[in-house]
Amino acid sequence: MAFTADYGVLIDRLDDELRLAPCPAADLFAKIIASVCTRIPLIGKSGNLDPIDRMIDAGAWADAALAVVELEVPAWKLRRLVYESGEWLCSLSRQPNLPFELDDAVDGRHEKLPLAILRAFIEARHRTEIAEPRRSGVPQLRLDLAGALCCDNFA
């Protein structure tokens, strides 16, 4: 599956670029939105992208990064933001109410808060698209007529 391999390489390159970036920039946000975002470009076509653009234009990088997370991976919620030893740690989780030891959260680290949030977003996007197979909302059942029983109550 070439698409999966290419997507994995793209994610790795974006993560490396974020890791090495000295500070957030509009072109970096644009690259992330164009490369791995699926919902934001559709919203942009309808003309509703103005809030994210305004945040980026105003330099509200952390707010813009959190808006990208909220719009693109709504199942993932911010679990924690911690600043220690000169570095931000951002954790996103699909189950933020679970005890931390049981949670399968994704983490992003960087000296700059918005870049830590975006690194966690990239990891969440990777885990959502590649690591887990797409699941249908409808359970798939095998039809086995050999052992079929009528369970109606005719009393």
Rosetta blueprint (number, residue, H / E / L):
1 M L
2 A H
3 F H
4 T H
5 A H
6 D H
7 Y H
8 G H
9 V H
10 L H
11 I H
12 D H
13 R H
14 L H
15 D H
16 D H
17 E H
18 L H
19 R H
20 L H
21 A L
22 P L
23 C L
24 P L
25 A L
26 A H
27 D H
28 L H
29 F H
30 A H
31 K H
32 I H
33 I H
34 A H
35 S H
36 V H
37 C L
38 T L
39 R H
40 I H
41 P H
42 L H
43 I H
44 G H
45 K H
46 S L
47 G L
48 N L
49 L L
50 D H
51 P H
52 I H
53 D H
54 R H
55 M H
56 I H
57 D H
58 A H
59 G L
60 A L
61 W H
62 A H
63 D H
64 A H
65 A H
66 L H
67 A H
68 V H
69 V H
70 E H
71 L H
72 E H
73 V L
74 P L
75 A L
76 W L
77 K E
78 L E
79 R E
80 R E
81 L E
82 V E
83 Y E
84 E E
85 S L
86 G L
87 E E
88 W E
89 L E
90 C E
91 S E
92 L E
93 S E
94 R L
95 Q L
96 P L
97 N L
98 L L
99 P L
100 F L
101 E L
102 L L
103 D L
104 D L
105 A L
106 V E
107 D E
108 G E
109 R E
110 H E
111 E L
112 K L
113 L H
114 P H
115 L H
116 A H
117 I H
118 L H
119 R H
120 A H
121 F H
122 I H
123 E H
124 A H
125 R H
126 H H
127 R H
128 T H
129 E H
130 I H
131 A H
132 E L
133 P L
134 R L
135 R L
136 S L
137 G L
138 V L
139 P L
140 Q L
141 L L
142 R L
143 L L
144 D L
145 L L
146 A L
147 G L
148 A L
149 L L
150 C L
151 C L
152 D L
153 N L
154 F L
155 A L
